[in-house]
Amino acid sequence: MKESPIHVIDSDVLIIGSGIAGLRAALEVTRKGKRPLLISKSVTGKSNNTTRSGGAFTCSTPQWSPDNHLRETLEAGRMLNDRSLVERLVTRAPSLIQEFVDMGMFATQRKTGVSFRRSTLLGGPEITSTLTRKCLEAGIQTMERILVTDLIVSDGRCHGALGFDKRTGEVYGFHSGAILLATGGAGAIYSQHDNVPGAVGDGYVLAMRAGLELIDMEFVQFYPLVFSGSRNRSMILPAVFADIGIIRNRFGEDLKMKYNLHERPIAIMSRDRLSQAFFKEIAAGNGVNGAMLLDMRGSEERLIDLGGLTTESRELFRRKFSYDSKPIMITPASHFTMGGIPIDLFGRTALGGLFAAGEVAGGIHGANRMGGNALSEGLVFGVIGARSAVEYADSESRSADFQDLCRMAAEKRVTPLGGESQTSSNVPLLMRELRDILWKRIGIVRNELSLKEGLEKIDDILERLSTQRSVISGDLYRIMECISAALTSRAVAISALERTESRGAHFRDDFPEENDQWLKHVHVKMVGEVPRVSRIIPVPDVEE
Ligand SMILES: Cc1cc2nc3c(=O)[nH]c(=O)nc-3n(C[C@H](O)[C@H](O)[C@H](O)COP(=O)(O)OP(=O)(O)OC[C@H]3O[C@@H](n4cnc5c(N)ncnc54)[C@H](O)[C@@H]3O)c2cc1C
């Protein structure tokens, strides 16, 4: 891509990302009487993980108190959660979820919360389409297919962002009173994943390049029940299927018995152990085409008895997977990133003017996430971050030399990669290689050797990426996404290597036990061009 003029666009609050956190935040900014600008690298409200989600929100219900919600969330996070953030989550979630009901969304009560799912398998599309419609009705300005490459920082605060249009290559400087990052997670850095392909951790890299630390990046959640057939690849199955069906390897062994998995719902309560069991079986060659077999034949009555699925959903699953006539092929897949940018109770990051919400933020889930807490988190901290961003934008002055700052950022990041010397034709191959390394060496089961080997290979890929050039904006976009994926992968690998224990979703077979000495957070930050471990900080003592 050639050097091009930078178009500067002004707003009160810039929101990067249009999943649940970004969409809800944009609405909140308008409710406070300010002008948000909502930008995303996908189409607004589409191709994000919110759209892929099942639509289950965890919150207190008449039968399940905020204390239950707090306790279970801390238990899942193995006490690494930031307790004050969790307290905020459990107190604020119910009223914000009620707003969805008031918007006319179809809600089903669950014991531990609410599901917004009608006759489809997923509730996500309905959530994002309703929120997107509300944003359009409110006249919110949106821009789509814009890849943000840098946050613009000077004098210790964030003034906006730099990005370019994937289709035209035009470069934009987004000047704003405050910035909210809602860029989601990085599940798609693994070869087996159920995320949208663009979920490669751009937001983590933007934050690290702006000088911020990330925490808890070793904690990646894997979901055990992902359909591995050629059609519907990466479609997740409801947790109840694992309780009702028999899960076997190719020798017919019953894996729930073999691995002593007795808790129910197994895919919620023993999500990690089930994923680890599958990984071990597949690695040992006990899979069928690299998958386990879930046999649901003859279990229709139990499926009805246990509830949780509407008649329409059951019918849809039957049509898609023929589960009543043959076993379903399942594998675990990377699903959610627990780590991220530390935020405080007001959604503030350590950088003035920069706020974060949703999966990109870290600290709430600790070592593992309780099912249904991600959407609740996006809502609660989307609203909190938006309110704080509005206050900040009101109180602080704007940078006078924004255009110059953008030009310098573009010269550093966008223009050099746009040189004409080489093509980027092998970037998709590099991305595939990276994902494969992550899956095999930095995945569900890790150890010192696998992590060191993985790290070496990631560094080699980063080296090879540094020579990639393209004049075509679409290619440049792919190079940048691959760099984000590789840098995020490095942050995961070095954090996992540092943590010499197993906790939550992080399982090391050379340190298989949880160790109280490790009630600590691993922090990473960018040193030069790569992430390195910066600090290891004990979890503060909290009075019950
Ligand atoms: C299959 C599946 C099912 C799930 N089911 C549930 C569930 O039922 N309940 C639950 O609580 N959680 C669920 N989750 C998790 C939950 O869906 C996500 O954690 C949540 O939706 C994340 O929302 P978000 O707003 O933070 O990010 P996302 O919804 O992922 O949105 C990220 C946005 O950032 C944009 N973006 C990223 N990088 C850039 C960049 N560089 N420049 C510009 N824009 C950028 C993207 O285009 C996108 O618009 C599920 C996840 C998956 C994958």
Ligand as a Chemical Component Dictionary entry (heavy atoms), coordinates in Angstrom:
data_LIG
# 
_chem_comp.id                   LIG 
_chem_comp.type                 NON-POLYMER 
_chem_comp.pdbx_formal_charge   0 
_chem_comp.three_letter_code    LIG 
# 
loop_
_chem_comp_atom.comp_id 
_chem_comp_atom.atom_id 
_chem_comp_atom.alt_atom_id 
_chem_comp_atom.type_symbol 
_chem_comp_atom.charge 
_chem_comp_atom.model_Cartn_x 
_chem_comp_atom.model_Cartn_y 
_chem_comp_atom.model_Cartn_z 
_chem_comp_atom.pdbx_ordinal 
LIG C1  C1  C 0 -19.388 -20.489 19.712 1  
LIG C2  C2  C 0 -19.435 -19.586 20.915 2  
LIG C3  C3  C 0 -20.535 -19.631 21.784 3  
LIG C4  C4  C 0 -20.557 -18.794 22.913 4  
LIG N1  N1  N 0 -21.662 -18.810 23.704 5  
LIG C5  C5  C 0 -21.698 -17.981 24.797 6  
LIG C6  C6  C 0 -22.858 -17.915 25.618 7  
LIG O1  O1  O 0 -23.891 -18.522 25.346 8  
LIG N2  N2  N 0 -22.792 -17.109 26.724 9  
LIG C7  C7  C 0 -21.691 -16.366 27.050 10 
LIG O2  O2  O 0 -21.697 -15.653 28.051 11 
LIG N3  N3  N 0 -20.602 -16.376 26.229 12 
LIG C8  C8  C 0 -20.584 -17.139 25.123 13 
LIG N4  N4  N 0 -19.469 -17.125 24.315 14 
LIG C9  C9  C 0 -18.419 -16.098 24.556 15 
LIG C10 C10 C 0 -18.945 -14.727 24.082 16 
LIG O3  O3  O 0 -19.715 -14.891 22.926 17 
LIG C11 C11 C 0 -17.827 -13.728 23.770 18 
LIG O4  O4  O 0 -16.889 -13.716 24.805 19 
LIG C12 C12 C 0 -18.405 -12.326 23.633 20 
LIG O5  O5  O 0 -19.419 -12.323 22.656 21 
LIG C13 C13 C 0 -17.325 -11.318 23.273 22 
LIG O6  O6  O 0 -17.960 -10.086 23.032 23 
LIG P1  P1  P 0 -17.079 -8.805  22.710 24 
LIG O7  O7  O 0 -18.024 -7.688  22.468 25 
LIG O8  O8  O 0 -16.045 -8.634  23.750 26 
LIG O9  O9  O 0 -16.283 -9.202  21.368 27 
LIG P2  P2  P 0 -16.798 -9.714  19.947 28 
LIG O10 O10 O 0 -18.242 -10.018 19.948 29 
LIG O11 O11 O 0 -15.882 -10.808 19.510 30 
LIG O12 O12 O 0 -16.551 -8.446  19.003 31 
LIG C14 C14 C 0 -15.252 -7.973  18.732 32 
LIG C15 C15 C 0 -15.358 -6.803  17.751 33 
LIG O13 O13 O 0 -14.082 -6.168  17.622 34 
LIG C16 C16 C 0 -13.797 -5.918  16.260 35 
LIG N5  N5  N 0 -12.339 -5.824  16.107 36 
LIG C17 C17 C 0 -11.406 -6.699  16.550 37 
LIG N6  N6  N 0 -10.176 -6.256  16.222 38 
LIG C18 C18 C 0 -10.333 -5.089  15.569 39 
LIG C19 C19 C 0 -9.441  -4.160  14.962 40 
LIG N7  N7  N 0 -8.104  -4.321  14.964 41 
LIG N8  N8  N 0 -9.946  -3.080  14.339 42 
LIG C20 C20 C 0 -11.284 -2.873  14.314 43 
LIG N9  N9  N 0 -12.172 -3.716  14.868 44 
LIG C21 C21 C 0 -11.707 -4.807  15.493 45 
LIG C22 C22 C 0 -14.461 -7.069  15.534 46 
LIG O14 O14 O 0 -14.678 -6.756  14.176 47 
LIG C23 C23 C 0 -15.765 -7.191  16.337 48 
LIG O15 O15 O 0 -16.681 -6.244  15.857 49 
LIG C24 C24 C 0 -19.451 -17.927 23.189 50 
LIG C25 C25 C 0 -18.358 -17.876 22.311 51 
LIG C26 C26 C 0 -18.352 -18.680 21.182 52 
LIG C27 C27 C 0 -17.175 -18.585 20.252 53 
# 
loop_
_chem_comp_bond.comp_id 
_chem_comp_bond.atom_id_1 
_chem_comp_bond.atom_id_2 
_chem_comp_bond.value_order 
_chem_comp_bond.pdbx_ordinal 
LIG C1  C2  SING 1  
LIG C2  C3  SING 2  
LIG C2  C26 DOUB 3  
LIG C3  C4  DOUB 4  
LIG C4  N1  SING 5  
LIG C4  C24 SING 6  
LIG N1  C5  DOUB 7  
LIG C5  C6  SING 8  
LIG C5  C8  SING 9  
LIG C6  O1  DOUB 10 
LIG C6  N2  SING 11 
LIG N2  C7  SING 12 
LIG C7  O2  DOUB 13 
LIG C7  N3  SING 14 
LIG N3  C8  DOUB 15 
LIG C8  N4  SING 16 
LIG N4  C9  SING 17 
LIG N4  C24 SING 18 
LIG C9  C10 SING 19 
LIG C10 O3  SING 20 
LIG C10 C11 SING 21 
LIG C11 O4  SING 22 
LIG C11 C12 SING 23 
LIG C12 O5  SING 24 
LIG C12 C13 SING 25 
LIG C13 O6  SING 26 
LIG O6  P1  SING 27 
LIG P1  O7  DOUB 28 
LIG P1  O8  SING 29 
LIG P1  O9  SING 30 
LIG O9  P2  SING 31 
LIG P2  O10 DOUB 32 
LIG P2  O11 SING 33 
LIG P2  O12 SING 34 
LIG O12 C14 SING 35 
LIG C14 C15 SING 36 
LIG C15 O13 SING 37 
LIG C15 C23 SING 38 
LIG O13 C16 SING 39 
LIG C16 N5  SING 40 
LIG C16 C22 SING 41 
LIG N5  C17 SING 42 
LIG N5  C21 SING 43 
LIG C17 N6  DOUB 44 
LIG N6  C18 SING 45 
LIG C18 C19 SING 46 
LIG C18 C21 DOUB 47 
LIG C19 N7  SING 48 
LIG C19 N8  DOUB 49 
LIG N8  C20 SING 50 
LIG C20 N9  DOUB 51 
LIG N9  C21 SING 52 
LIG C22 O14 SING 53 
LIG C22 C23 SING 54 
LIG C23 O15 SING 55 
LIG C24 C25 DOUB 56 
LIG C25 C26 SING 57 
LIG C26 C27 SING 58 
# 
